[in-house]
Amino acid sequence: MIYGCKHSIELLKQTIEICKPFNYNISNIDSTIILQKPKLQHHIEIIQENLCNVLNISKDKFSIKAKTNEKLYSIGKGKAISAYCIVLLKKI
């Protein structure tokens, strides 16, 4: 069980630990962050590097894209952020 995670990195680490007894490894990750501001173009590589270090995977297995919501709804007005992530697991 995941209890008392104060940070998203802790939650991520615990999630990976849950997969280990079932003999699954990360094959690849495709993620999209949707926000109006700030622009993430100059930060994506750093985010990718940090998360790859936590996950112990190579950068070619982790895709990060940033998009805007074209000024529509809460995200487009800068009041919210949305993130989507698809993880392909491989049985070892």
Biopython code that builds the backbone (N, CA, C, O; Angstrom):
import numpy as np
from Bio.PDB.StructureBuilder import StructureBuilder

atoms = [
    (1, "MET", "N", (0.830, -1.189, 0.000)),
    (1, "MET", "CA", (0.000, 0.000, 0.000)),
    (1, "MET", "C", (0.870, 1.248, 0.000)),
    (1, "MET", "O", (1.992, 1.243, 0.508)),
    (2, "ILE", "N", (0.344, 2.294, -0.567)),
    (2, "ILE", "CA", (1.050, 3.565, -0.631)),
    (2, "ILE", "C", (0.454, 4.477, 0.433)),
    (2, "ILE", "O", (-0.700, 4.892, 0.328)),
    (3, "TYR", "N", (1.245, 4.788, 1.458)),
    (3, "TYR", "CA", (0.786, 5.629, 2.561)),
    (3, "TYR", "C", (1.708, 6.823, 2.739)),
    (3, "TYR", "O", (2.927, 6.696, 2.620)),
    (4, "GLY", "N", (1.141, 7.955, 3.016)),
    (4, "GLY", "CA", (1.902, 9.113, 3.449)),
    (4, "GLY", "C", (2.946, 9.623, 2.468)),
    (4, "GLY", "O", (4.004, 10.082, 2.901)),
    (5, "CYS", "N", (2.697, 9.563, 1.185)),
    (5, "CYS", "CA", (3.643, 10.118, 0.222)),
    (5, "CYS", "C", (3.538, 11.631, 0.240)),
    (5, "CYS", "O", (2.482, 12.201, -0.033)),
    (6, "LYS", "N", (4.647, 12.269, 0.565)),
    (6, "LYS", "CA", (4.660, 13.731, 0.606)),
    (6, "LYS", "C", (5.028, 14.330, -0.740)),
    (6, "LYS", "O", (4.697, 15.481, -1.023)),
    (7, "HIS", "N", (5.701, 13.565, -1.560)),
    (7, "HIS", "CA", (6.180, 14.090, -2.831)),
    (7, "HIS", "C", (5.862, 13.105, -3.947)),
    (7, "HIS", "O", (5.785, 11.897, -3.723)),
    (8, "SER", "N", (5.682, 13.630, -5.134)),
    (8, "SER", "CA", (5.369, 12.777, -6.271)),
    (8, "SER", "C", (6.501, 11.800, -6.590)),
    (8, "SER", "O", (6.247, 10.699, -7.078)),
    (9, "ILE", "N", (7.741, 12.190, -6.321)),
    (9, "ILE", "CA", (8.876, 11.284, -6.568)),
    (9, "ILE", "C", (8.786, 10.073, -5.643)),
    (9, "ILE", "O", (9.069, 8.951, -6.061)),
    (10, "GLU", "N", (8.396, 10.293, -4.394)),
    (10, "GLU", "CA", (8.216, 9.172, -3.467)),
    (10, "GLU", "C", (7.123, 8.233, -3.969)),
    (10, "GLU", "O", (7.278, 7.012, -3.930)),
    (11, "LEU", "N", (6.021, 8.807, -4.439)),
    (11, "LEU", "CA", (4.923, 8.006, -4.980)),
    (11, "LEU", "C", (5.392, 7.204, -6.189)),
    (11, "LEU", "O", (5.051, 6.029, -6.327)),
    (12, "LEU", "N", (6.165, 7.829, -7.055)),
    (12, "LEU", "CA", (6.700, 7.147, -8.229)),
    (12, "LEU", "C", (7.597, 5.978, -7.829)),
    (12, "LEU", "O", (7.475, 4.884, -8.381)),
    (13, "LYS", "N", (8.490, 6.202, -6.881)),
    (13, "LYS", "CA", (9.388, 5.140, -6.418)),
    (13, "LYS", "C", (8.606, 3.969, -5.823)),
    (13, "LYS", "O", (8.925, 2.808, -6.080)),
    (14, "GLN", "N", (7.576, 4.280, -5.022)),
    (14, "GLN", "CA", (6.778, 3.221, -4.416)),
    (14, "GLN", "C", (5.990, 2.446, -5.473)),
    (14, "GLN", "O", (5.810, 1.234, -5.350)),
    (15, "THR", "N", (5.526, 3.134, -6.497)),
    (15, "THR", "CA", (4.794, 2.470, -7.579)),
    (15, "THR", "C", (5.699, 1.492, -8.320)),
    (15, "THR", "O", (5.280, 0.384, -8.656)),
    (16, "ILE", "N", (6.932, 1.901, -8.571)),
    (16, "ILE", "CA", (7.899, 1.009, -9.230)),
    (16, "ILE", "C", (8.186, -0.205, -8.351)),
    (16, "ILE", "O", (8.304, -1.320, -8.859)),
    (17, "GLU", "N", (8.297, -0.003, -7.057)),
    (17, "GLU", "CA", (8.548, -1.113, -6.132)),
    (17, "GLU", "C", (7.399, -2.113, -6.142)),
    (17, "GLU", "O", (7.627, -3.313, -5.991)),
    (18, "ILE", "N", (6.170, -1.640, -6.316)),
    (18, "ILE", "CA", (5.008, -2.528, -6.376)),
    (18, "ILE", "C", (5.112, -3.463, -7.581)),
    (18, "ILE", "O", (4.684, -4.615, -7.504)),
    (19, "CYS", "N", (5.670, -2.988, -8.681)),
    (19, "CYS", "CA", (5.779, -3.787, -9.912)),
    (19, "CYS", "C", (6.869, -4.854, -9.834)),
    (19, "CYS", "O", (6.771, -5.882, -10.503)),
    (20, "LYS", "N", (7.890, -4.629, -9.039)),
    (20, "LYS", "CA", (9.050, -5.530, -9.015)),
    (20, "LYS", "C", (8.705, -6.979, -8.679)),
    (20, "LYS", "O", (9.180, -7.873, -9.380)),
    (21, "PRO", "N", (7.905, -7.266, -7.645)),
    (21, "PRO", "CA", (7.617, -8.684, -7.351)),
    (21, "PRO", "C", (6.880, -9.411, -8.476)),
    (21, "PRO", "O", (6.894, -10.641, -8.536)),
    (22, "PHE", "N", (6.247, -8.663, -9.355)),
    (22, "PHE", "CA", (5.514, -9.255, -10.466)),
    (22, "PHE", "C", (6.378, -9.372, -11.722)),
    (22, "PHE", "O", (5.901, -9.784, -12.780)),
    (23, "ASN", "N", (7.665, -9.002, -11.590)),
    (23, "ASN", "CA", (8.647, -9.119, -12.678)),
    (23, "ASN", "C", (8.297, -8.273, -13.909)),
    (23, "ASN", "O", (8.366, -8.743, -15.045)),
    (24, "TYR", "N", (7.923, -7.028, -13.656)),
    (24, "TYR", "CA", (7.669, -6.088, -14.752)),
    (24, "TYR", "C", (8.728, -5.003, -14.748)),
    (24, "TYR", "O", (9.138, -4.515, -13.694)),
    (25, "ASN", "N", (9.164, -4.634, -15.943)),
    (25, "ASN", "CA", (10.065, -3.502, -16.149)),
    (25, "ASN", "C", (9.399, -2.510, -17.092)),
    (25, "ASN", "O", (8.497, -2.866, -17.851)),
    (26, "ILE", "N", (9.846, -1.278, -17.035)),
    (26, "ILE", "CA", (9.322, -0.262, -17.925)),
    (26, "ILE", "C", (9.938, -0.444, -19.309)),
    (26, "ILE", "O", (11.159, -0.446, -19.466)),
    (27, "SER", "N", (9.076, -0.594, -20.301)),
    (27, "SER", "CA", (9.545, -0.690, -21.673)),
    (27, "SER", "C", (9.694, 0.715, -22.269)),
    (27, "SER", "O", (10.723, 1.046, -22.860)),
    (28, "ASN", "N", (8.649, 1.533, -22.102)),
    (28, "ASN", "CA", (8.751, 2.935, -22.498)),
    (28, "ASN", "C", (7.635, 3.755, -21.847)),
    (28, "ASN", "O", (6.651, 3.208, -21.348)),
    (29, "ILE", "N", (7.812, 5.073, -21.866)),
    (29, "ILE", "CA", (6.856, 6.010, -21.276)),
    (29, "ILE", "C", (6.612, 7.133, -22.272)),
    (29, "ILE", "O", (7.545, 7.684, -22.855)),
    (30, "ASP", "N", (5.335, 7.461, -22.452)),
    (30, "ASP", "CA", (4.952, 8.593, -23.292)),
    (30, "ASP", "C", (4.106, 9.521, -22.429)),
    (30, "ASP", "O", (3.051, 9.122, -21.936)),
    (31, "SER", "N", (4.561, 10.751, -22.245)),
    (31, "SER", "CA", (3.843, 11.677, -21.365)),
    (31, "SER", "C", (3.596, 13.016, -22.051)),
    (31, "SER", "O", (4.364, 13.455, -22.908)),
    (32, "THR", "N", (2.503, 13.646, -21.645)),
    (32, "THR", "CA", (2.137, 14.958, -22.157)),
    (32, "THR", "C", (1.720, 15.837, -20.984)),
    (32, "THR", "O", (0.915, 15.430, -20.146)),
    (33, "ILE", "N", (2.270, 17.033, -20.933)),
    (33, "ILE", "CA", (1.906, 18.014, -19.922)),
    (33, "ILE", "C", (1.169, 19.139, -20.644)),
    (33, "ILE", "O", (1.671, 19.687, -21.626)),
    (34, "ILE", "N", (-0.024, 19.478, -20.154)),
    (34, "ILE", "CA", (-0.829, 20.522, -20.793)),
    (34, "ILE", "C", (-0.942, 21.693, -19.830)),
    (34, "ILE", "O", (-1.497, 21.568, -18.738)),
    (35, "LEU", "N", (-0.405, 22.835, -20.254)),
    (35, "LEU", "CA", (-0.454, 24.044, -19.444)),
    (35, "LEU", "C", (-0.265, 25.247, -20.346)),
    (35, "LEU", "O", (0.361, 25.155, -21.402)),
    (36, "GLN", "N", (-0.806, 26.363, -19.927)),
    (36, "GLN", "CA", (-0.679, 27.576, -20.725)),
    (36, "GLN", "C", (0.661, 28.260, -20.448)),
    (36, "GLN", "O", (1.366, 28.654, -21.376)),
    (37, "LYS", "N", (1.000, 28.394, -19.193)),
    (37, "LYS", "CA", (2.258, 29.017, -18.772)),
    (37, "LYS", "C", (2.756, 28.301, -17.532)),
    (37, "LYS", "O", (1.931, 27.819, -16.757)),
    (38, "PRO", "N", (4.020, 28.207, -17.305)),
    (38, "PRO", "CA", (5.136, 28.693, -18.111)),
    (38, "PRO", "C", (5.413, 27.746, -19.273)),
    (38, "PRO", "O", (4.949, 26.606, -19.284)),
    (39, "LYS", "N", (6.152, 28.217, -20.219)),
    (39, "LYS", "CA", (6.575, 27.384, -21.339)),
    (39, "LYS", "C", (7.627, 26.400, -20.820)),
    (39, "LYS", "O", (8.560, 26.794, -20.121)),
    (40, "LEU", "N", (7.475, 25.141, -21.160)),
    (40, "LEU", "CA", (8.367, 24.097, -20.641)),
    (40, "LEU", "C", (9.492, 23.713, -21.589)),
    (40, "LEU", "O", (10.325, 22.874, -21.246)),
    (41, "GLN", "N", (9.532, 24.298, -22.753)),
    (41, "GLN", "CA", (10.507, 23.909, -23.771)),
    (41, "GLN", "C", (11.924, 23.776, -23.218)),
    (41, "GLN", "O", (12.625, 22.815, -23.535)),
    (42, "HIS", "N", (12.345, 24.728, -22.400)),
    (42, "HIS", "CA", (13.722, 24.726, -21.888)),
    (42, "HIS", "C", (13.894, 23.842, -20.653)),
    (42, "HIS", "O", (15.011, 23.689, -20.160)),
    (43, "HIS", "N", (12.811, 23.260, -20.149)),
    (43, "HIS", "CA", (12.870, 22.450, -18.936)),
    (43, "HIS", "C", (12.648, 20.963, -19.189)),
    (43, "HIS", "O", (12.917, 20.136, -18.319)),
    (44, "ILE", "N", (12.167, 20.628, -20.357)),
    (44, "ILE", "CA", (11.804, 19.236, -20.636)),
    (44, "ILE", "C", (12.987, 18.291, -20.487)),
    (44, "ILE", "O", (12.845, 17.212, -19.913)),
    (45, "GLU", "N", (14.131, 18.671, -20.986)),
    (45, "GLU", "CA", (15.303, 17.786, -20.901)),
    (45, "GLU", "C", (15.705, 17.520, -19.445)),
    (45, "GLU", "O", (16.079, 16.399, -19.100)),
    (46, "ILE", "N", (15.631, 18.531, -18.607)),
    (46, "ILE", "CA", (15.965, 18.375, -17.184)),
    (46, "ILE", "C", (14.943, 17.475, -16.492)),
    (46, "ILE", "O", (15.308, 16.598, -15.709)),
    (47, "ILE", "N", (13.664, 17.696, -16.786)),
    (47, "ILE", "CA", (12.606, 16.856, -16.218)),
    (47, "ILE", "C", (12.814, 15.404, -16.641)),
    (47, "ILE", "O", (12.737, 14.489, -15.821)),
    (48, "GLN", "N", (13.077, 15.210, -17.922)),
    (48, "GLN", "CA", (13.290, 13.866, -18.457)),
    (48, "GLN", "C", (14.489, 13.192, -17.786)),
    (48, "GLN", "O", (14.410, 12.029, -17.390)),
    (49, "GLU", "N", (15.579, 13.912, -17.662)),
    (49, "GLU", "CA", (16.786, 13.356, -17.045)),
    (49, "GLU", "C", (16.533, 12.966, -15.589)),
    (49, "GLU", "O", (16.936, 11.886, -15.156)),
    (50, "ASN", "N", (15.869, 13.838, -14.836)),
    (50, "ASN", "CA", (15.593, 13.550, -13.426)),
    (50, "ASN", "C", (14.691, 12.328, -13.264)),
    (50, "ASN", "O", (14.942, 11.473, -12.415)),
    (51, "LEU", "N", (13.644, 12.252, -14.077)),
    (51, "LEU", "CA", (12.736, 11.114, -13.962)),
    (51, "LEU", "C", (13.377, 9.816, -14.442)),
    (51, "LEU", "O", (13.120, 8.756, -13.871)),
    (52, "CYS", "N", (14.197, 9.882, -15.470)),
    (52, "CYS", "CA", (14.910, 8.688, -15.930)),
    (52, "CYS", "C", (15.864, 8.175, -14.854)),
    (52, "CYS", "O", (16.036, 6.965, -14.704)),
    (53, "ASN", "N", (16.480, 9.078, -14.111)),
    (53, "ASN", "CA", (17.350, 8.662, -13.009)),
    (53, "ASN", "C", (16.562, 7.949, -11.917)),
    (53, "ASN", "O", (17.014, 6.935, -11.385)),
    (54, "VAL", "N", (15.404, 8.464, -11.586)),
    (54, "VAL", "CA", (14.556, 7.838, -10.569)),
    (54, "VAL", "C", (14.082, 6.467, -11.036)),
    (54, "VAL", "O", (14.072, 5.511, -10.261)),
    (55, "LEU", "N", (13.693, 6.374, -12.300)),
    (55, "LEU", "CA", (13.144, 5.136, -12.852)),
    (55, "LEU", "C", (14.203, 4.152, -13.313)),
    (55, "LEU", "O", (13.906, 2.996, -13.613)),
    (56, "ASN", "N", (15.438, 4.622, -13.367)),
    (56, "ASN", "CA", (16.554, 3.796, -13.828)),
    (56, "ASN", "C", (16.315, 3.276, -15.259)),
    (56, "ASN", "O", (16.482, 2.091, -15.549)),
    (57, "ILE", "N", (15.918, 4.210, -16.139)),
    (57, "ILE", "CA", (15.732, 3.881, -17.552)),
    (57, "ILE", "C", (16.501, 4.896, -18.395)),
    (57, "ILE", "O", (16.848, 5.975, -17.913)),
    (58, "SER", "N", (16.762, 4.553, -19.637)),
    (58, "SER", "CA", (17.480, 5.465, -20.519)),
    (58, "SER", "C", (16.520, 6.515, -21.087)),
    (58, "SER", "O", (15.310, 6.296, -21.159)),
    (59, "LYS", "N", (17.083, 7.651, -21.486)),
    (59, "LYS", "CA", (16.283, 8.772, -21.983)),
    (59, "LYS", "C", (15.524, 8.432, -23.266)),
    (59, "LYS", "O", (14.484, 9.030, -23.544)),
    (60, "ASP", "N", (16.028, 7.486, -24.042)),
    (60, "ASP", "CA", (15.323, 7.133, -25.280)),
    (60, "ASP", "C", (14.024, 6.362, -25.016)),
    (60, "ASP", "O", (13.238, 6.138, -25.937)),
    (61, "LYS", "N", (13.798, 5.960, -23.772)),
    (61, "LYS", "CA", (12.569, 5.252, -23.405)),
    (61, "LYS", "C", (11.517, 6.175, -22.790)),
    (61, "LYS", "O", (10.432, 5.720, -22.427)),
    (62, "PHE", "N", (11.830, 7.469, -22.672)),
    (62, "PHE", "CA", (10.938, 8.400, -21.984)),
    (62, "PHE", "C", (10.677, 9.624, -22.858)),
    (62, "PHE", "O", (11.583, 10.418, -23.114)),
    (63, "SER", "N", (9.452, 9.768, -23.307)),
    (63, "SER", "CA", (9.061, 10.903, -24.144)),
    (63, "SER", "C", (8.226, 11.876, -23.309)),
    (63, "SER", "O", (7.291, 11.469, -22.619)),
    (64, "ILE", "N", (8.570, 13.156, -23.378)),
    (64, "ILE", "CA", (7.802, 14.200, -22.702)),
    (64, "ILE", "C", (7.460, 15.281, -23.728)),
    (64, "ILE", "O", (8.332, 15.810, -24.418)),
    (65, "LYS", "N", (6.164, 15.589, -23.805)),
    (65, "LYS", "CA", (5.708, 16.663, -24.684)),
    (65, "LYS", "C", (4.968, 17.691, -23.830)),
    (65, "LYS", "O", (4.336, 17.344, -22.832)),
    (66, "ALA", "N", (5.052, 18.941, -24.228)),
    (66, "ALA", "CA", (4.301, 20.009, -23.553)),
    (66, "ALA", "C", (3.394, 20.672, -24.564)),
    (66, "ALA", "O", (3.813, 20.977, -25.681)),
    (67, "LYS", "N", (2.154, 20.896, -24.174)),
    (67, "LYS", "CA", (1.172, 21.521, -25.057)),
    (67, "LYS", "C", (0.389, 22.573, -24.271)),
    (67, "LYS", "O", (0.372, 22.568, -23.040)),
    (68, "THR", "N", (-0.251, 23.464, -25.003)),
    (68, "THR", "CA", (-1.145, 24.438, -24.368)),
    (68, "THR", "C", (-2.582, 23.995, -24.618)),
    (68, "THR", "O", (-2.834, 23.074, -25.395)),
    (69, "ASN", "N", (-3.507, 24.654, -23.961)),
    (69, "ASN", "CA", (-4.915, 24.353, -24.155)),
    (69, "ASN", "C", (-5.599, 25.461, -24.950)),
    (69, "ASN", "O", (-6.813, 25.646, -24.874)),
    (70, "GLU", "N", (-4.781, 26.200, -25.721)),
    (70, "GLU", "CA", (-5.268, 27.252, -26.621)),
    (70, "GLU", "C", (-6.194, 28.243, -25.912)),
    (70, "GLU", "O", (-7.196, 28.692, -26.471)),
    (71, "LYS", "N", (-5.837, 28.571, -24.678)),
    (71, "LYS", "CA", (-6.553, 29.563, -23.865)),
    (71, "LYS", "C", (-7.997, 29.180, -23.553)),
    (71, "LYS", "O", (-8.822, 30.044, -23.255)),
    (72, "LEU", "N", (-8.304, 27.877, -23.622)),
    (72, "LEU", "CA", (-9.648, 27.396, -23.318)),
    (72, "LEU", "C", (-9.715, 26.790, -21.920)),
    (72, "LEU", "O", (-8.774, 26.136, -21.471)),
    (73, "TYR", "N", (-10.818, 27.010, -21.249)),
    (73, "TYR", "CA", (-11.128, 26.414, -19.959)),
    (73, "TYR", "C", (-10.080, 26.798, -18.903)),
    (73, "TYR", "O", (-9.294, 27.722, -19.114)),
    (74, "SER", "N", (-10.072, 26.102, -17.792)),
    (74, "SER", "CA", (-9.181, 26.444, -16.672)),
    (74, "SER", "C", (-7.707, 26.325, -17.035)),
    (74, "SER", "O", (-6.892, 27.154, -16.630)),
    (75, "ILE", "N", (-7.370, 25.296, -17.798)),
    (75, "ILE", "CA", (-5.963, 25.105, -18.180)),
    (75, "ILE", "C", (-5.507, 26.256, -19.065)),
    (75, "ILE", "O", (-4.430, 26.814, -18.853)),
    (76, "GLY", "N", (-6.303, 26.608, -20.036)),
    (76, "GLY", "CA", (-5.954, 27.685, -20.955)),
    (76, "GLY", "C", (-5.906, 29.053, -20.299)),
    (76, "GLY", "O", (-5.236, 29.961, -20.790)),
    (77, "LYS", "N", (-6.616, 29.199, -19.192)),
    (77, "LYS", "CA", (-6.602, 30.464, -18.454)),
    (77, "LYS", "C", (-5.491, 30.504, -17.409)),
    (77, "LYS", "O", (-5.370, 31.475, -16.663)),
    (78, "GLY", "N", (-4.676, 29.441, -17.357)),
    (78, "GLY", "CA", (-3.549, 29.402, -16.429)),
    (78, "GLY", "C", (-3.930, 29.046, -15.009)),
    (78, "GLY", "O", (-3.137, 29.259, -14.092)),
    (79, "LYS", "N", (-5.125, 28.508, -14.799)),
    (79, "LYS", "CA", (-5.594, 28.162, -13.451)),
    (79, "LYS", "C", (-5.400, 26.688, -13.117)),
    (79, "LYS", "O", (-5.625, 26.274, -11.979)),
    (80, "ALA", "N", (-4.988, 25.901, -14.093)),
    (80, "ALA", "CA", (-4.833, 24.460, -13.881)),
    (80, "ALA", "C", (-3.769, 23.906, -14.821)),
    (80, "ALA", "O", (-3.389, 24.535, -15.809)),
    (81, "ILE", "N", (-3.307, 22.724, -14.485)),
    (81, "ILE", "CA", (-2.354, 21.980, -15.309)),
    (81, "ILE", "C", (-2.869, 20.551, -15.408)),
    (81, "ILE", "O", (-3.437, 20.025, -14.451)),
    (82, "SER", "N", (-2.674, 19.930, -16.550)),
    (82, "SER", "CA", (-3.073, 18.548, -16.741)),
    (82, "SER", "C", (-1.874, 17.756, -17.255)),
    (82, "SER", "O", (-1.051, 18.282, -18.005)),
    (83, "ALA", "N", (-1.780, 16.512, -16.854)),
    (83, "ALA", "CA", (-0.685, 15.655, -17.324)),
    (83, "ALA", "C", (-1.226, 14.264, -17.607)),
    (83, "ALA", "O", (-2.041, 13.732, -16.853)),
    (84, "TYR", "N", (-0.765, 13.691, -18.695)),
    (84, "TYR", "CA", (-1.141, 12.344, -19.090)),
    (84, "TYR", "C", (0.128, 11.528, -19.292)),
    (84, "TYR", "O", (1.129, 12.020, -19.814)),
    (85, "CYS", "N", (0.065, 10.278, -18.870)),
    (85, "CYS", "CA", (1.240, 9.427, -18.998)),
    (85, "CYS", "C", (0.794, 8.004, -19.328)),
    (85, "CYS", "O", (-0.080, 7.441, -18.669)),
    (86, "ILE", "N", (1.400, 7.451, -20.340)),
    (86, "ILE", "CA", (1.154, 6.055, -20.710)),
    (86, "ILE", "C", (2.462, 5.300, -20.514)),
    (86, "ILE", "O", (3.504, 5.686, -21.043)),
    (87, "VAL", "N", (2.389, 4.223, -19.750)),
    (87, "VAL", "CA", (3.571, 3.415, -19.454)),
    (87, "VAL", "C", (3.353, 2.016, -20.003)),
    (87, "VAL", "O", (2.357, 1.363, -19.695)),
    (88, "LEU", "N", (4.292, 1.568, -20.814)),
    (88, "LEU", "CA", (4.257, 0.214, -21.319)),
    (88, "LEU", "C", (5.179, -0.638, -20.454)),
    (88, "LEU", "O", (6.384, -0.397, -20.381)),
    (89, "LEU", "N", (4.588, -1.643, -19.797)),
    (89, "LEU", "CA", (5.362, -2.535, -18.940)),
    (89, "LEU", "C", (5.647, -3.831, -19.694)),
    (89, "LEU", "O", (4.836, -4.302, -20.491)),
    (90, "LYS", "N", (6.812, -4.387, -19.420)),
    (90, "LYS", "CA", (7.217, -5.621, -20.081)),
    (90, "LYS", "C", (7.534, -6.668, -19.008)),
    (90, "LYS", "O", (8.278, -6.398, -18.065)),
    (91, "LYS", "N", (6.970, -7.842, -19.162)),
    (91, "LYS", "CA", (7.240, -8.947, -18.236)),
    (91, "LYS", "C", (8.646, -9.469, -18.514)),
    (91, "LYS", "O", (8.998, -9.742, -19.662)),
    (92, "ILE", "N", (9.442, -9.606, -17.464)),
    (92, "ILE", "CA", (10.813, -10.107, -17.653)),
    (92, "ILE", "C", (10.927, -11.553, -17.229)),
    (92, "ILE", "O", (12.006, -12.139, -17.318)),
]
sb = StructureBuilder()
sb.init_structure("model")
sb.init_model(0)
sb.init_chain("A")
sb.init_seg("    ")
for serial, (resi, resn, name, xyz) in enumerate(atoms, 1):
    if name == "N":
        sb.init_residue(resn, " ", resi, " ")
    sb.init_atom(name, np.array(xyz, "f"), 0.0, 1.0, " ", f" {name:<3s}", serial, name[0])
structure = sb.get_structure()
